[in-house]
């Protein structure tokens, strides 16, 4: 449980610091933790860590964006972010059954794209600044609000961080399995 608590504090802290540093906005380990937790961890309680970190950091970031920009996140956005993380866990379960480097990469890529499409579509649907048309949806997917960086910038950061943190987590877990003489993806002879 100490590892889960430490991971929760680090993930929340990292997400908040990244949000306060414009170049790191949306560069976070949370999606990778949710996805890899389902792929590698047998203790189901640890799967709650990314959800708790998401909720706690969302509460802080909502207050920060409201004070800084007068922009509040609504409950529907929080629900969709949580559901997107739950989908990442489900994708992780599927990858765990047929674990390979290709499945790991395509699984986290799918989770990242799903998160991007779902959260930006909810933003488009609920934000009065977006026209309720295909052009307004496209604006929400690409450039977003003029006072913020383009949403494609946020997606790029999310995608890179998801791939990077998933790779780091997977390598650590595979190295640990190798040290325990368990089957691993690092030795292709062990993969059937």
PEQUIRA-V691622 format. One record per pair of residues at least 24 apart in sequence whose C-alpha atoms are under 7 Angstrom apart, sorted by the first residue. I is the first residue (numbers start at 1). J is the second residue. If there is no record, write none. Layout:
I|J / I|J
This chain:
4|46 / 4|49 / 8|49 / 8|50 / 8|53 / 11|53 / 12|53 / 12|56 / 12|57 / 15|57 / 16|57 / 16|61 / 24|157 / 25|154 / 25|157 / 26|154 / 26|157 / 26|158 / 27|157 / 27|158 / 27|161 / 28|158 / 28|161 / 29|161 / 29|162 / 29|165 / 31|85 / 31|162 / 32|162 / 32|165 / 32|166 / 34|85 / 34|88 / 34|89 / 35|88 / 35|89 / 35|92 / 35|108 / 36|92 / 36|166 / 38|89 / 38|92 / 38|93 / 39|92 / 39|93 / 39|95 / 39|96 / 51|82 / 77|119 / 77|122 / 80|118 / 80|119 / 81|119 / 84|114 / 84|115 / 100|185 / 108|162 / 108|163 / 112|158 / 112|159 / 116|155
